[in-house]
């Protein structure tokens, strides 16, 4: 998603502009709209120069006109006059969400639609209009803090190259009553998708969604009954957080073993006292645990599918992910640590 976002630094102070670009590089952004004479950036950056109501591209390419649109007639005209294979660049002067949906619908596969956003908060709606969104969103940023706000708004780059492992369950033991956390997301999850949860950051177990119900409950494909309050959960930016700290609009990582990896938003958290079981597994000689509700709808992933906590036995093989063990406020750090 980051490759669809272009940053337009807007500051009269060159040092602020330089700082915005430097922070943007740290966060993975590489596309910028800049004023004439801009001197900051890296060789790998894509730079578009704004001159009035035009975006100048590389030498030999015609500039892109910026269409200022504030009513339906102007939008219809812009769609009708954009050539096939061209680019419609829109700066809205009034409503921005519904007209962008109309532009995306009118675009089809004929041309690209680029749009401007005045701040990071407007970016998600532009990227998601009619599900597909604009091909490019150019967002104006005034200071370094807005780069971080932009990263949070778009979810940041999902971690790639997760190291999946299959570990042997050595013990499933009742753990009394505890506060377990249900994570209800704003997305519908597939049966094989779920969250990565565990008592130690070095190994997180894959807890599957409730996209498959039971004989006595309906499927709830937006839900993961994730585990005890103290547990770590993997966030969309690759950091960890305690389940008890999650809140609405947080971005967590929904994954399928060896498959899809995507950021989803938390819509609601439910913390309730429930009977728990401790699942202990052997991770190459190291004991790893996860505390889960004892219920038919709470399932860990195995190579053969998903198995409920009520059916887990010693000898079962369950799946999870190895991560750097040392964490400071959820971010991976290099230091010695032992979690028991």
N, C-alpha and C positions, 0 to 999 in steps of 0.2 A: 504493500500500500504506500510505502514511503516514496516509491518512484512516481506516484501520481501527484505528489505534493511539491510545489515550488515555493520557495521563500522569497519574499520581496522585502529586504531590509529597508526601513524607513526611519532614518535619523539624520539630523544635520551634523551630528558629531561623528567624524570618521572612526574614532576609537570604539564607539558603540556599534557601528556597522561591522567593524573588524571582529568585535567580540561576538556578535550575533552569528557571523559566519563560522567562527571557530567552534562555538557551541553546537551549531548545526552539524558540522563535520563530526563531532563527537557522538551525536545522536543518529548519524547515518543519512542525513540529508545531503544531496549533491546537486540539486537544481535551484537556480536563483534567477530572479528578475532584478536587474540592477540599473542604476542611472548611468548616463554616459560618463566615461572616464573612470569607471570603477576599477580599483587596483587590487582588490582582495580576492582570495580564492586559491584553489589548487588546480593543477593541470587537468585533473579528472572531472572537474566541475562542468556542468552545462550552464552557460550563461546566456540569458536573453536580455537585451538592452531595451529599456522602455524610453521611447522618445515621444512625448505627448500621447497620442492615441494610437501608437503603433508599437509592436514588439519586433525588434530587429533580431534576426537569427544570424547564423554564420554567413560568411561571404558567399555570394552566389545564390542565396535564398531570398525570395521576396519577403518583405516585412509582413507581419500579420496585423491587420487592422483590429482595433478594439472597439466593439459595438456597445454603446451605452443604451440599455434597453429598460424602459419603464412601463410599457403597456403591451397589450396583446398584439396590436397591429404591427408594432416594431419587431416583436419576436417572430411573428409569422413571416414578415419580410426578410428578416435575417436568415431564417431557416430556408426559405425558398431561394435565396440568392447565394447561399454557400455552395460552392461547387463540390461535386463528388471527389473524395480524396482530399478535400480541403480541411480547414480548421476554423470553427466559429469561436471567437474569443469574446466573452460577454462580461461586461461590468454592469451589474444591476443598479438601477437608480431608485428602485422601490422594493416591491416584493421580490424575494430571492428563491424560495423553496419551490412553490408551485410552478412558477415559470421555468425553473431549471428542469423540473420533471417534464414539462412540455417540450423543452429543447432536447432532452434525452430521448423522449418518445419520437420526436421528429427526425432525430439524427439517424436512427436505425444503424445500419452499417455503412452509411454513405460518407460520413465525415466525422471529425472529432469535435467535441465540445469542451472548451476550456472556460473556466469561470474564476472570478475573483472572490476572495473571502476577506472580510475586514479584520478578522481576529481569529485565533485558534478555535474558539467555540463554534464558529460557523462551518468549520471544515468537515466534521462528520456528516452533516446533512448534505453537503455538496458531493462527498464521496459516495454516499449511499442513495442518492435520488433514484427512485424506481429500481432499487436494488443495485444497479450497475453504476450509477453516478456519472459525474463528469470525468472525462479522460485526463484532465489536468485541473488541479485547484491551486491558484496562486494566492497565497495568504500574506498579508501585510503584518510584519512584526516590528515593534518599536524598541524592544529591549531584550536582553538575554533571557530573562525569566519567561518570556513568551515562547521561547524555543522549547523549554521544558513543558509548558502548558500544551504546546502543539503535539509533542511526543505523547503526552497523556491522552490527548483528544483522539489521536489516530491509533492508539494502542501500542505504538512502538514496534520494532522488529521482533517477531516471535523467534525464540531461540530455535536453532536448527541443530541437526546432528545429535539428537538425544541418544544416549547409550542405553539401549534396552537390554534387560537381563531377565532370565528366568531363574527364580530362587525356590528352594525347597522349604515348604512349611514344616517346622519341627514341633510346633505346639499351637493348639488353639484352646485358650483357657478363659473361663468366665472372669470378668473383671469388675463385677458389681455395677451399681448405677453410676452414671457419669453424664456430663453435659456434652451431648453430641451436636454437631453443627450440620444442618442441611443447607446446601448452596443451590438456590433457585436462580437460573440464569435467564437473560432476556433472549436467548437463542434456543432452538430446538436441537437437541443432541441425538446423534445416532446411537443405537444400542452398544456399539463398540467404542464409543467416545466416553471420556470421563476425565477425572482430575487426578493429579499425582499428589499423594498424601503420605505422610509417615512421621514417625517419632524422631527420626534423625535425617538431616538434610542430605547426608551421603547416599541414602537410598530411599526413594519414594515409591510406594506401591500404587498401582493403577486401580482406582476405585471407579467402577463403571456407572454410567447414568441409569436412571430408572425408566429408560425408554421401553423396557419390557416390564410389564406388571407381574402380578401373581394371580392365583386363582381367586383371591379375595380383594385385589386392588387394581385399579386402572393404571395404565402406563402414564408416567409423568416425564416426558422426554426433555423437559427443561431442568430436571432436578438431578443432583448428586447428593446422596446421603454420605457426607464426606468423612466423618470421623470425629474423634474426641477433640475438645476445644484446644488442647495444647499442641495439636499436630501442625506440622508444616504443610503448606500447599504451595505449588509452583504457580507463580504469577506469569502473566503474558510477557513481561519484560525479562524473564529469566531469574528474577529474584524470588525469595521465599517469604511467606508471611504466615503467622499463626492463624489458624481457622477462626479463632475467637476475635481476631482483629478485622476480619473482612467486613465490608460495608457495601451498600448499594452503589453501583457505578464503578466499582473496582473491576479491573480487567484481569481475568484468570486464564490459564492456558488449558484449553480443551484438547485432548489428544486421543488418538487410537493407537494401540501398540503397533509400532512399525509403520504407521500410516499417517493420517491427517494430523496437522498441528495448526490450531487457530486460536485467536484471542476471542473470548466471549465476556460479556459484561454480567456482573452480579446484579440481579434484580431485587433479591430479598435474601435475608439470612434468618433461619429458624434455629434457635438453641433450645433444646428440651432435655429433660432428664430421662434417660433410657438405659436399659441393660446393655452392657458392653461386653465384647470379647476382645482379648488380646491375641493377635495373630503374630507369632514369632517365626521368622524364617532365617535360614542360613545363607549368608552372602559371602561366599568364598572364605568361610571360617569366622565371619563376623556376624553376630546376632543382630537382626533388624526387627523392629516391631511396628505395628500399626494397631490402634484401638478403634474398633468399629461397632456400630449397633448390631446386636444379634437379631437379624430379621431376614426373611426370605427375599426381600427386595434390595438388600445391600450385598453387592457382588464385587469380588475381585476378578481381574482378568487372568485367564490361563491360556496356554497355547491351544486348548480345545474349545475355548469360549469363556463364558463368565460363570463363576461359581459363587453361590450365596454363602454368607458367613455361617448359616445354619448347616451347610453341607461340607464345609471345609474340614479336612482331617490332616493329621501329620502325614507327610509324604506327597501332598498335593504340591504342584509347581505353579507358582503365581508370578505375574510379570510386574516389572517396575523399571525405574530409571536410576542410574548412578549419577550423582552430581558432586561438585566440589564440596567437601564437608564444612569448611570454615565459612561462617557467615557473620557479617556485622550489619545489623538492621536489615537483614534479608539479602544483602548483596554479598557475592562471593569474595572472599579475601584470602590471602596466602598466609596461613599461620597453622600451628599445630593445634589439633582439637580432638577430644574424645567424647563422644556422646553415648551414654549407656541407657 
